[in-house]
Amino acid sequence: MRLISWNIDSLNAALTGTSARAEMSRAVLAQIAQKKPDILAIQETKLRQEGPTRKHSQILEQYFPEYEFAFRSSEEPAKKGYAGTMFLYQKSLQPKVSYPTIGAPEPMDFEGRILTLEFNDFYVTQVYTPNSGSQLKRLGDRQIWDQKYCQYLKELDQKKPVLISGDFNVAHQEIDLAHPKTNHHSAGFTDEERLGFTNLLAAGFSDTFRKLNGSVPNVYTWWAQRVKTSKVNNSGWRIDYWLASDRLLPQVKESSMLDTGDRQDHTPIELVVDL
């Protein structure tokens, strides 16, 4: 089974935009489509509460024929057109879709951040973890989120093994970002956020990339758009992950990143697992 996860930073912009960046995003979608993943997880869709428009659906059908999709969008009291997640999966799979709430600080449970597919023998779930924000204004709520989300995954794992993807908004170790010393107190690399991720792994889950690839350096999944040279200089962060229940790790064959060329922001991450 081949699974791909990508923070797309606005599905509408990627599908219908006319900028050079939109063209690069569509090239990434075409690259993903060529791989024919069984499941594609997308974060930060930024769709309206009603989900994709007819035009969006038609364009997705062009890229991904023979796929179904499930989505979750931000809804009141959360901001409109904010966050959001989506799965595209091959029609033959027929999973059960759920839209979990975890008791997170309001309005996080209404921001469309978690979407889960249930199969006979395993779960696939994705997350768009809340960012702690400028001046770490949301760090306290983020710590509660991390605890609640960990508990949710543990509950799933007690029933069936779990594959977990998404933008976790944290670089776990110093090797996971280009400039750890100057970002020690930045959102995504605080001691609190890193501890939250450590606790998640300790609950019975593995970072598949590190387990398969060891301490390979200078491999990232996100480069800041606001810094024009971030991708050229590879000044990135690894904040997107495929995690797996520890007992699934022997079945994981590949965990890697797709090459998106000059496009900054997030790059898709890929998992190949023998299920």
Buried (B, 14 or more C-beta within 10 A) or exposed (E): BBBBBBBBBBBBBBBBBEEEBBEBBBEBBEBBBEEEBBBBBBBBBBBBBEBBBEEBEEBBEEBBEEBBBBBBBBBEEBEEBBBBBBBBBBEEBEBEBBEBEBEBBEBBBBBBBBBBBBBEEBBBBBBBBBBBEEEBEBBEBBBBBBBBBBEBBBEBBEEBBBBBBBBBBBBBBBBBBBEBEEBEEBBBBBEBBBBBBEEBBEBBBBBBBBBBEEEEEEBBBBBBBEEEEBBEEEBBBBBBBBBBBBEBBEBBEBBBBBEBEEBBBBBBBBBBBEB
